[in-house]
């Protein structure tokens, strides 16, 4: 990941991959979300460490390769950078 920003109410990061994906994610009153504005895509997510559910939702929004890429990046943030919940 080349860029990560904490805005207090939500987060933003960029994944340098085959598609260079900007992801905005956070929490609403109805749960967690991820939006990929350049792809006109977004979806609700489970908590930050539920790789299976998040992968399924993101694949539905982005397609297989980009969905798996974003889900893996979110899991990396959870595990490696100690972000407990979005």
Backbone bond lengths (Angstrom), bond angles and torsions (degrees), N, CA, C in turn:
res aa  C-N    CA-C-N  psi(-1)  N-CA   C-N-CA  omega(-1)  CA-C   N-CA-C  phi
1 X - - - 1.443 - - 1.520 109.19 -
2 X 1.269 115.63 131.97 1.461 120.65 -176.22 1.522 112.02 -90.90
3 X 1.331 118.66 -26.34 1.451 121.13 -173.43 1.520 109.15 -146.20
4 X 1.339 116.73 138.76 1.458 122.57 175.64 1.518 107.93 -143.66
5 X 1.343 116.94 126.58 1.462 120.62 179.59 1.521 109.74 -129.81
6 X 1.325 115.48 135.94 1.457 122.51 174.66 1.520 107.00 -105.74
7 X 1.332 116.90 114.99 1.457 121.84 -179.73 1.525 112.53 -95.07
8 X 1.322 117.15 4.65 1.454 120.96 -179.13 1.514 112.58 90.30
9 X 1.326 117.85 -45.92 1.462 121.82 178.93 1.522 112.52 -103.60
10 X 1.318 116.48 -16.77 1.456 121.93 178.64 1.526 108.50 -159.49
11 X 1.308 115.76 170.85 1.463 122.80 -178.46 1.529 109.67 -123.00
12 X 1.316 115.00 157.28 1.458 120.66 175.90 1.522 108.53 -140.00
13 X 1.325 116.00 137.47 1.460 119.24 172.32 1.511 110.22 -147.15
14 X 1.318 114.86 160.88 1.460 120.88 178.20 1.520 108.50 -118.92
15 X 1.315 115.12 134.58 1.457 121.96 175.84 1.520 107.49 -105.09
16 X 1.311 116.41 121.92 1.465 120.94 174.92 1.519 106.57 -86.57
17 X 1.309 116.25 102.03 1.462 122.66 -179.58 1.520 107.84 -139.22
18 X 1.297 117.13 -159.79 1.467 119.16 178.32 1.519 111.57 -62.88
19 X 1.365 116.39 -20.02 1.459 119.99 -176.15 1.525 114.64 -117.74
20 X 1.318 120.67 -7.03 1.467 123.69 -173.84 1.530 110.55 46.58
21 X 1.314 116.31 83.48 1.454 122.91 -172.06 1.526 110.78 -99.33
22 X 1.332 116.96 124.48 1.462 121.41 170.51 1.526 106.84 -93.24
23 X 1.338 116.18 127.91 1.457 122.39 -178.49 1.519 108.57 -119.59
24 X 1.325 116.51 129.99 1.454 123.24 172.54 1.521 105.56 -113.06
25 X 1.342 117.28 125.90 1.455 118.42 -178.63 1.517 110.70 -141.98
26 X 1.325 114.15 157.75 1.456 120.15 -178.79 1.506 110.85 177.95
27 X 1.337 115.25 -154.82 1.455 121.24 -175.56 1.526 109.47 -131.87
28 X 1.321 115.76 139.96 1.458 122.56 173.64 1.523 107.94 -118.00
29 X 1.302 116.63 -176.67 1.464 120.46 177.39 1.530 111.54 -66.45
30 X 1.330 117.45 -15.79 1.469 121.46 -178.65 1.519 112.86 -105.96
31 X 1.328 118.30 6.09 1.455 121.10 178.45 1.516 112.16 125.62
32 X 1.315 115.76 -163.83 1.449 122.57 -176.73 1.527 111.09 -88.58
33 X 1.338 116.08 158.02 1.462 120.81 179.97 1.516 109.79 -146.17
34 X 1.313 114.85 160.18 1.471 122.82 169.94 1.520 107.13 -138.82
35 X 1.318 116.10 134.93 1.459 121.91 176.60 1.520 108.91 -125.84
36 X 1.299 115.90 140.43 1.445 123.21 176.77 1.526 106.16 -122.69
37 X 1.341 116.91 85.66 1.466 121.38 -170.54 1.525 114.87 -57.00
38 X 1.318 117.73 -36.82 1.465 119.90 -178.71 1.530 112.28 -67.45
39 X 1.330 116.66 -17.57 1.463 122.01 -179.87 1.529 111.49 -104.47
40 X 1.345 117.08 2.20 1.466 121.32 -174.70 1.524 110.58 51.78
41 X 1.344 116.19 43.74 1.457 120.72 -174.84 1.524 110.57 -134.20
42 X 1.307 114.79 151.40 1.453 121.58 175.72 1.508 109.46 -167.84
43 X 1.340 116.18 162.70 1.454 119.93 178.92 1.522 109.96 -164.53
44 X 1.329 114.90 163.62 1.450 120.42 172.10 1.528 108.42 -81.43
45 X 1.323 115.44 151.72 1.455 121.72 179.71 1.523 110.00 -125.76
46 X 1.322 115.58 163.82 1.459 121.14 169.14 1.525 106.34 -81.43
47 X 1.308 117.90 -166.52 1.466 118.08 176.73 1.522 109.92 -66.64
48 X 1.307 115.56 169.93 1.464 120.93 -168.26 1.522 115.46 -67.05
49 X 1.330 118.40 -14.56 1.464 118.47 -179.04 1.529 112.88 -107.95
50 X 1.316 119.26 12.88 1.460 122.33 178.65 1.530 109.25 -95.53
51 X 1.316 115.48 82.10 1.462 121.59 -175.24 1.527 112.06 -61.41
52 X 1.322 118.04 -41.84 1.462 120.54 -176.83 1.532 111.34 -62.02
53 X 1.333 117.48 -54.48 1.472 120.64 -177.67 1.525 110.80 -62.09
54 X 1.346 116.79 -47.08 1.464 119.89 -178.07 1.526 111.28 -61.96
55 X 1.315 117.31 -39.47 1.467 120.85 178.51 1.524 110.67 -62.79
56 X 1.311 117.05 -45.49 1.468 120.64 179.52 1.530 111.31 -60.19
57 X 1.318 117.11 -45.52 1.462 121.27 -178.93 1.532 111.49 -66.07
58 X 1.328 116.09 -43.23 1.466 120.18 -177.83 1.531 111.65 -70.72
59 X 1.326 117.69 -33.65 1.474 120.45 174.75 1.523 109.68 -62.82
60 X 1.336 116.72 -39.76 1.468 120.05 178.60 1.525 111.36 -62.95
61 X 1.326 116.42 -34.64 1.468 120.75 -177.44 1.528 113.28 -84.45
62 X 1.342 117.02 -33.87 1.469 120.36 -169.82 1.522 115.57 -118.79
63 X 1.313 117.85 -17.28 1.457 120.94 -169.45 1.523 109.23 100.44
64 X 1.312 115.59 169.12 1.465 120.55 -170.52 1.526 112.94 -63.56
65 X 1.300 118.94 -56.45 1.466 121.28 -172.51 1.523 111.37 -63.11
66 X 1.319 117.96 -50.72 1.462 120.50 -178.17 1.528 111.34 -70.82
67 X 1.322 118.58 -35.22 1.460 121.43 177.33 1.516 112.28 -62.63
68 X 1.327 116.47 -45.52 1.468 120.63 177.61 1.529 110.22 -65.31
69 X 1.318 116.95 -38.74 1.466 121.15 179.37 1.515 111.31 -61.00
70 X 1.325 118.09 -47.59 1.464 121.19 -178.89 1.527 110.62 -68.02
71 X 1.323 118.21 -43.08 1.465 120.89 178.55 1.529 111.02 -60.28
72 X 1.311 116.86 -40.90 1.470 120.67 178.58 1.524 111.29 -66.24
73 X 1.329 116.88 -38.61 1.467 119.93 177.89 1.521 111.05 -65.12
74 X 1.325 117.40 -40.64 1.469 120.17 177.47 1.521 110.89 -63.78
75 X 1.323 117.41 -39.77 1.473 120.57 177.10 1.519 110.30 -65.24
76 X 1.319 117.37 -38.86 1.463 121.32 177.31 1.528 110.31 -60.21
77 X 1.331 117.24 -44.42 1.464 120.65 177.88 1.517 110.61 -59.70
78 X 1.315 116.54 -42.05 1.460 121.11 179.92 1.531 111.58 -63.90
79 X 1.323 116.60 -47.05 1.466 120.91 -175.24 1.537 113.80 -79.52
80 X 1.298 116.62 -51.38 1.456 121.04 -169.40 1.517 114.74 -86.38
81 X 1.313 117.51 -33.79 1.463 119.96 -174.92 1.521 112.55 -101.50
82 X 1.327 117.17 4.48 1.462 122.88 176.67 1.521 113.76 59.35
83 X 1.322 117.47 39.50 1.456 120.59 171.56 1.521 105.89 -90.31
84 X 1.340 118.62 104.15 1.455 121.55 -170.65 1.526 113.61 -62.49
85 X 1.263 118.12 -54.59 1.459 123.70 175.15 1.515 105.00 -139.15
86 X 1.300 117.19 148.76 1.464 120.64 -176.59 1.490 109.38 -48.52
